[in-house]
Amino acid sequence: MNYEQLYNNIQTYAQTTEPTFVANIPFFVQEAETRIYNSVQIPSLRKNVTGTFSSGNQYLTLPFDWLATYSIAVIDSSGNYTYLLNKDVNFIREAYPNNGATSWAMPKYYAIFGSSTLNVNELTAIVGPTPDSSYSTELHYFYYPVSIVQGVAATLNATFTAGTLYTPGLYQNIPLTGGSGSGATCDILVNSSGNVATVTLQNGGSFYQAGDVLSVASANIGGTGSGFLISIATVNNAQGQSWLGDNYDPVLFYGAMREAMLFQKQEQDIIKYYEDKYQEALGEMKRLGDTLERGDAYRETQTKLPYSKA
């Protein structure tokens, strides 16, 4: 199931094309994805990256999309892997103080230290001992993959047509018009000369394409002016596909429908129906991700499941 099919099925099952409901379908889907990804381990949640420790620097910057670590390995000059053990920051501080080059060695332990000083959304790890060489490192980690929601505007072009005679001020969460999609919003700053000075994307909407030219209604930014145009530079998931959609879509569909029913403030029995269907599908998926994928017939023979006679 791709996103367009999911999008249409949600409207069909909910029996509504009411604009506010339709505009929130990407939210229903993304909430369902987050819930699923935190309930079962699946292959699409794993990522590997390589990097390098700096000699004398006990900190390692983690990827921007890092959520949890599966493993961190140090690789020596011969290509040998040594996997670090997870410890508390206090243990590393006390056991491996950075007292100069005489205390440096190949790292054995790591801990999640906290936010980077340059970007509070990016975390760092601390290792002990402090590296005595520029070792290679391999990080295997858990992350959220790109949503199945198709054509989410990710970035806008830095250059744009500023327009004229707009009313000065800061306007927040303003709907963007035009293009092939819908639902994108932005913050707009109009300077004292009546020109759009800055545009900050807030919501990427869905079904957009790179190169789409967008604008805003003057009524939403003071009621005067015209001529502002900006184009989309990049979009996420232009094809509207994901591991969940390609391999096990029932859990995604029922999870999104549960969110949709909550949005509509449906009766409790309807909400419970979709929650039960979601849990049923999730159970089947957990059987795949948490059991079948963690063994093989060579080592453990064929999978055997409990059977009870009716």
C-alpha positions in Angstrom: 0.0 0.0 0.0 1.4 3.4 -1.0 0.4 6.7 0.6 -2.2 7.6 -2.0 -4.0 4.3 -1.4 -3.8 4.8 2.3 -5.0 8.4 2.0 -8.0 7.3 0.0 -8.9 4.3 2.2 -8.9 6.4 5.3 -11.5 8.8 3.7 -13.5 5.8 2.4 -13.7 4.0 5.8 -14.3 7.3 7.7 -17.0 8.2 5.1 -16.0 11.8 4.9 -14.1 14.2 2.7 -14.6 17.1 5.0 -11.6 19.5 4.4 -10.4 19.7 7.9 -10.4 15.9 8.3 -8.6 15.4 5.0 -6.0 18.0 5.9 -5.2 16.1 9.1 -4.7 12.7 7.4 -0.9 13.1 7.3 -1.0 13.7 11.1 -3.1 10.6 11.7 -0.6 8.5 9.7 2.5 10.0 11.3 1.1 9.4 14.8 0.3 5.8 13.9 3.9 5.3 12.6 5.5 6.6 15.8 3.3 4.3 17.9 4.2 1.3 15.7 7.9 2.1 15.7 8.0 2.2 19.4 6.1 -1.1 19.8 8.0 -3.5 17.6 11.5 -3.8 16.2 11.6 -4.0 12.4 14.5 -3.9 9.9 13.7 -0.4 8.6 14.5 1.1 12.0 18.2 0.2 12.0 20.9 2.2 10.4 24.7 2.0 10.3 27.1 4.9 10.1 30.9 5.0 10.3 33.1 7.8 11.7 36.4 8.6 13.4 37.4 9.2 17.0 39.8 12.2 17.4 42.9 11.5 19.5 42.5 13.2 22.8 38.8 14.0 22.3 36.5 11.8 24.5 33.3 13.0 22.8 31.5 11.5 19.8 28.8 13.4 18.0 25.8 11.2 17.3 23.8 11.4 14.1 20.9 14.0 14.0 18.3 11.2 13.7 19.8 9.0 16.5 17.2 7.7 19.0 18.9 4.8 20.7 22.1 2.7 20.3 22.3 -0.9 19.3 26.1 -0.9 19.4 29.2 1.2 19.1 32.4 -0.4 17.9 36.0 0.8 17.8 38.0 -0.4 14.8 41.8 -0.6 15.1 44.3 -0.2 12.3 44.1 -4.0 11.6 40.4 -3.9 11.1 39.5 -5.6 14.4 36.2 -4.6 16.1 36.0 -3.9 19.8 32.4 -3.3 21.0 32.0 -0.6 23.7 29.9 -1.3 26.8 27.2 1.1 27.9 27.9 2.8 31.3 26.8 5.8 33.2 28.5 9.2 32.6 29.6 9.3 36.3 31.4 5.9 35.9 33.4 7.2 32.9 34.2 10.5 34.6 35.6 8.7 37.7 37.3 5.7 36.2 38.7 7.4 33.1 39.5 11.1 33.8 41.1 12.9 30.9 44.4 13.7 32.6 46.5 14.1 29.5 48.0 11.7 27.0 49.4 9.3 29.6 45.8 8.3 30.4 44.6 7.9 26.8 44.0 4.4 25.3 41.5 2.6 23.1 38.0 3.3 24.4 36.1 0.5 26.2 32.9 2.2 27.4 30.5 4.8 26.3 27.6 6.8 27.8 25.1 9.3 26.4 26.5 12.6 27.6 23.9 15.1 26.4 23.1 17.8 23.9 25.8 19.2 21.6 26.7 22.8 22.5 26.3 23.8 18.9 22.9 22.1 18.4 20.6 21.2 21.3 18.8 18.7 19.1 21.9 16.7 18.5 23.3 14.5 21.2 26.9 13.4 22.0 28.4 10.3 23.6 31.3 10.3 26.0 33.8 7.4 25.9 36.4 6.1 28.3 39.3 5.9 28.1 39.9 9.0 26.0 41.1 7.8 22.5 44.8 7.7 22.1 44.5 7.6 18.3 42.1 8.4 15.4 40.3 5.1 15.6 37.5 4.4 13.1 34.1 3.7 14.7 30.9 2.1 13.6 27.5 3.0 15.1 24.5 0.8 14.8 21.4 2.7 15.9 17.6 3.0 16.1 16.0 5.9 14.2 12.6 6.9 12.8 12.6 6.3 9.0 11.0 8.8 6.7 7.2 8.7 6.9 5.1 7.1 4.2 3.4 10.5 3.8 4.1 11.5 0.2 5.6 14.7 -1.0 6.1 16.5 2.3 7.8 19.8 1.6 11.2 19.5 3.4 13.0 22.7 2.4 12.1 25.9 0.5 14.4 27.7 -1.9 16.5 30.4 -0.1 15.9 32.8 -2.9 12.3 34.0 -3.6 10.3 36.8 -5.1 9.6 39.2 -2.1 6.5 40.9 -3.5 5.5 44.5 -2.7 3.1 46.6 -0.6 2.5 43.9 2.1 1.6 45.0 5.6 4.8 44.9 7.8 4.7 42.3 10.7 5.4 38.7 11.6 2.7 36.3 10.5 2.8 32.7 11.9 1.6 29.4 10.5 0.2 30.9 7.3 -1.1 28.5 4.7 0.9 28.3 1.5 -1.1 28.2 -1.7 -0.4 26.7 -5.1 1.6 23.7 -6.2 0.5 20.1 -6.6 -0.1 19.5 -2.8 -1.8 21.0 0.1 -1.4 21.6 3.9 2.0 23.4 3.9 2.3 26.4 6.3 5.0 28.9 7.1 6.0 31.9 9.2 6.4 35.1 7.2 8.2 38.3 8.2 7.3 41.3 6.2 9.8 44.2 6.6 9.1 47.9 6.9 9.3 48.3 3.1 6.4 45.9 2.6 8.5 43.1 1.2 8.6 39.5 2.4 12.0 39.3 4.2 12.0 35.8 5.6 10.0 32.6 5.2 10.2 29.7 7.7 8.5 26.4 6.8 6.4 25.0 9.7 4.3 22.2 8.2 5.3 20.3 5.1 1.8 19.2 4.0 1.6 16.4 1.5 1.6 15.6 -2.2 4.0 18.4 -3.2 6.8 18.1 -5.8 10.2 19.7 -5.9 9.9 22.9 -7.9 6.3 23.7 -7.0 5.8 27.4 -6.8 3.9 28.6 -3.8 2.5 31.9 -2.5 0.2 33.1 0.3 -3.2 34.9 0.3 -2.6 38.6 1.1 -5.6 38.4 3.4 -3.5 36.3 5.7 -0.6 38.7 6.0 -2.3 42.0 6.6 -4.7 42.3 3.7 -2.5 44.2 1.3 0.3 43.4 -1.2 1.0 40.9 -4.0 3.8 39.2 -5.9 5.3 36.9 -3.3 6.4 33.6 -4.8 8.6 30.9 -3.4 9.4 27.4 -4.7 9.9 24.1 -3.0 13.5 22.9 -3.0 13.1 19.3 -1.7 10.4 17.0 -0.6 10.4 13.9 1.5 9.3 10.5 0.1 8.3 11.6 -3.4 6.9 8.1 -4.2 4.9 7.7 -1.0 6.3 4.3 -0.1 7.8 2.8 3.1 8.8 -0.5 4.7 5.5 -0.6 6.6 3.4 0.1 3.5 5.2 -2.4 1.3 5.5 -5.2 3.9 2.7 -5.0 6.5 0.1 -2.3 5.8 -2.8 -3.5 8.1 -1.1 -2.2 11.2 -0.5 1.2 9.6 -4.0 1.5 8.3 -5.7 0.5 11.5 -3.4 2.7 13.5 -4.2 5.7 11.4 -7.9 4.9 11.5 -7.8 4.8 15.3 -6.3 8.3 15.3 -8.9 9.5 12.7 -11.7 8.2 14.9 -10.3 10.1 17.9 -10.1 13.2 15.8 -13.8 12.8 14.8 -14.7 12.2 18.5 -16.5 9.1 17.5 -18.4 6.8 19.9 -16.3 4.7 22.3 -17.3 1.5 20.6 -16.0 2.7 17.2 -12.7 3.8 18.7 -12.4 0.5 20.5 -13.1 -1.4 17.3 -10.2 0.3 15.5 -7.9 0.0 18.6 -8.7 -3.7 18.7 -8.0 -4.2 15.0 -4.7 -2.2 15.4 -3.6 -4.4 18.4 -4.5 -7.6 16.4 -2.4 -6.4 13.5 0.4 -5.2 15.8 0.5 -8.7 17.4 1.0 -10.3 14.0 3.7 -7.9 13.2 5.5 -8.5 16.5 5.4 -12.2 15.7 7.4 -11.3 12.6 9.7 -8.7 14.0 10.3 -10.0 17.5 10.4 -13.8 16.8 10.6 -15.0 13.2 13.4 -12.5 12.3 15.4 -13.5 15.3 16.1 -17.1 14.4 16.5 -19.4 11.4 15.9 -23.0 10.5 19.6 -23.8 10.3 20.2 -23.0 14.0 16.8 -23.4 15.6 14.9 -25.7 13.1 11.6 -24.6 11.7 9.5 -22.2 13.8 7.1 -23.9 16.1 4.1 -22.1 17.5 1.8 -23.2 20.3 -1.4 -25.1 19.2 -4.5 -25.6 21.2 -7.2 -28.0 20.0 -10.6 -26.4 19.6 
